[in-house]
Amino acid sequence: MSDVFADLVGQDEAVVELRRAAAAAAAVLRAGAAALVAAGPVSRDASAADDAVTGAVDPSTGMTHAWIFTGPPGSGRSVAARAFAAALQCVHGTGCGECPGCHTTMGGTNADVRMVVPEGLSIGVGEMRALVLRAASTPSGGRWQVVVIEDADRLTEAAGNALLKAIEEPPPRTVFLLCAPSTHPDDISVTIRSRCRVVPLRQPPADAVAEVLVRRDGIALDVAQWAAAAAQGHVGRARRLARDPEARKRREAVLAVPRRLTGVGAAFDAASALIEAAEAEAEASVTEADATERAALETALGAGGTGRGAAGAMRGAAGQLKELEKRQKSRATRAQRDALDRALVDLAGFYRDALTMALSAPVAPVHTDTAALAGAGAQKWDAEGSLRRLEAVLACRAAIEANVKPRIAVEAMMLALWKG
């Protein structure tokens, strides 16, 4: 690893801003240390060190204590946040990728960097309060406490209020990095937004995604170019398509949907197949983690032990096991919705191709392998019919995001696609 920002694809402007902020943060620490030395040995304790750092912060520098990374799915919001966290822990303040601070942060083992990755549908107030409390402690490595919250749009109202209090009165050496699709009030509260610096990320161009797949993952150029176009700029999905045959089969099944919509019965069958495929994909992704978590908890609670104490401990463990099952069920629901959303994005790409062909727009198709089918659809439906079908897919995504039952939303979408 030569640079912590190397995997942030197609975000040159954001990288420049984050490098400048990391350099300013390093300068703040150096100025704080110099002020502490000048104060003499009597003042050399943790609180005095924090005061020195606070006094060294200049509002005109590129550094601040709270950030929001926004952008469409696959733009690299969490990648940018983790890379910036590594740059803040870098002993050189540049994100060199070589020092212990960079290595431990990128590897997920830095004691002063906490990653909050929601496993369920939301981030609760209890989790956020515990995190804020821990984040107020002095950094063990002498630099910054960094809290990275992926999918900050999943904060409950109470969790958002707990976070807001911490951002309004931040500890001297704590930095909050939030990731959200946008700064719309539906994604992040206006009050939190007003206290953060926003780093907007864009959808990476397909050629930049293909380049990183070739360079980092050793994928053949033609495969990387196809996967980058099919994933519509989503780096993680492009990697899965390029390397996972099962992911390619699921995509092919989704893109076969337009051919299957020959009547009402076929529309409901297609909806069932799409839902079942998403459920199967989600189950495959969480089964191993669920089993490992349950085994670890049971072992911690004394499962397999002998004697009076072990039996009593397991009898009292029912509540903890039930709580674990609740969390795992929430994670499975989230995984199902994510898998279904990926399928809907692929389907939207197909109808987008049909629309651009109907309009004779000079743009490349998203799905090159189904371009002939999209062209046939464009001739049959014309531009207006293609647009209505594309809008039906996007409406389905919006309905599921608004907590409409996925099966109901998908069935309504399939009927709309069939009717045109």
ABEGO torsion letter per residue (X at the ends): XABAAAABBGBAAAAAAAAAAAAAAAAAAAAAAAAAAAAEAAABBAAAAAAAAAAABBAABABBABBBBBEBBGAGAAAAAAAAAAAAABAAGAGAGABAAAAAAAAGABAABBBBBBABABBBAAAAAAAAAAAABBBAAGBBBBBBBBGAAABBAAAAAAAAAAAABBBAABBBBBBBABABAAABBAAAAAABBBBBBBBBBAAAAAAAAAAAAGBBAAAAAAAAAAAGGBAAAAAAAAABAAAAAAAAAAAAAAAABABAAAAAAAAAAAAAAAAAAAAAAAAAAAAAAAAAAAAAAGBGBBEAAAAAAAAAAAAAAAAAAAAAAAAAAAAAAAAAAAAAAAAAAAAAAAAAAAAGBBBBBABAAAAAAAAAAAAAAEAAAAAAAAAAAAAAAAAAAAGBBAAAAAAAAAAAAAAX
